[in-house]
Amino acid sequence: MTGHIERGLTLLVAGTFFMEMLDGTILSTAAPTIARSFNVSSDAIGVAITAYLLTVAVLIPLTGWLTDRFGVRRVFLVAIAIFTVASALCAASVSLPELAVMRVLQGIGGAMMVPVGRLTVLRVTDRSELVRAVAWLTWPGLVAPVLAPFAGGLLTTYVGWQWIFLINLPLGIAAFIAALRVVPRAPAAGALPLDSAGFALSFVGIASLVILGSALSTPSSGVALVVVSATVGVVATALAILRMLRTRHPLLDLTAFRIESFRVAHAGGGAFRLTISAVPFVVPLFFQDALGWSPVEAGSVLLVLFIGNLAIKPFTTPMLRRFGFRTVIIIATTGAVASLVLTALVGRATPVAVIAALMLFSGVVRSIGFTAYNTLAFADVPGEEMTRANTLSSTAQQVAAGLGVAIGAIALRAGLAIAPGEGAVEPYQIAFAILAALTVVALVEAIAMSRSVGHAIRPGSPS
């Protein structure tokens, strides 16, 4: 397959990524309706959202070992099956505890499905075509969080909240059949001994940090929960890192961070993902609570962001090849900061056309930034290290995306503390300003990176 992309396989993996990302964000729109059906408060539904994100985050480190032990084809097929069956069980749930358990099962499938599928694509794609392949794999992460509020609102309003999960059944069955046809057969590489201690420490550390983010974003959380989760999370994560640096066969091989392109993609790239992932959460609330729009109006304008994502996509690969990663990432991060600052200036008197144009611009810079960072991550990773680097990258990206919504909620909570007032514009303006300040971290690192970074996958002329 040298010299080209296996398009069928790439599209299949992109589709499964879309399913996984959509289910990570769509539930929040239906929370009030589900709460009424289970006779609980709306904020209690957060446990079902957290259960899914937490499971995906803590189990991704196992995917590298599972792939080496059983082979990518077998693990990928099992992951799709688990995710699809769990989706049906989520729809059949009759209580919140039952839904939370089914979401954990769904998260197990999601944790394996995306990184293993992406690894398969990386293995069969020639390095010169890596930019184009990753561009295809990036769009679900951009589209799903934007479509989720609108799709969730429509499904919940017109056919019932169960269909948020039931739509995965035909998609999952189709993906399973397609995987049987396009995922190549390859012998398992043979797994090294499992780093049980590293997994346990990583599990506790990541879980505690996700719980911390949830606690900080929930007004009803007690101080004790915040302190305990922060302490356990920092200590366990630090011990996990020390363990992985010292043991012979670590669960996560951190040596990939010695490569500048990989390091930049997950340091500045992590800050970029955190703040940009927060936007689809904060913006719909801003439109409805502060500007007084209906859910359909808010979702419709947010779809313009999705249009910006797709409109720029055909031009992203030529841009990277023509100008290089450093220049393109500086442009994307500068644009992201500018879009957040401009959003912070929006008020009730701002014309809808101006807001729509701002969402379009935000979608363009999001798309450029995500594609550039995701491609840069593997630009200089040697082929023999790809499995370990892919597992590390998937873990870092999932944690950043999972905490993105929490960062948005924390920024909004800070805005409410500074400028309290139900339905006021000012708390949201403060939240957007905070997110803009955090995005500056990515911009600073982009400016500091080497001009030649990622040169290995730039053929020299756009195609």
Secondary structure as UniProt FT lines:
FT   TURN            2..3
FT   HELIX           7..25
FT   HELIX           27..38
FT   HELIX           42..45
FT   HELIX           46..59
FT   HELIX           60..62
FT   HELIX           63..70
FT   HELIX           72..91
FT   HELIX           96..124
FT   HELIX           127..129
FT   HELIX           130..158
FT   TURN            161..162
FT   HELIX           163..166
FT   HELIX           168..182
FT   HELIX           196..216
FT   TURN            219..220
FT   HELIX           223..246
FT   HELIX           254..258
FT   HELIX           260..285
FT   HELIX           286..290
FT   HELIX           295..323
FT   HELIX           325..344
FT   TURN            348..349
FT   HELIX           352..376
FT   TURN            377..380
FT   HELIX           383..385
FT   HELIX           386..418
FT   TURN            422..423
FT   HELIX           426..448
FT   TURN            451..454
FT   HELIX           455..457
//
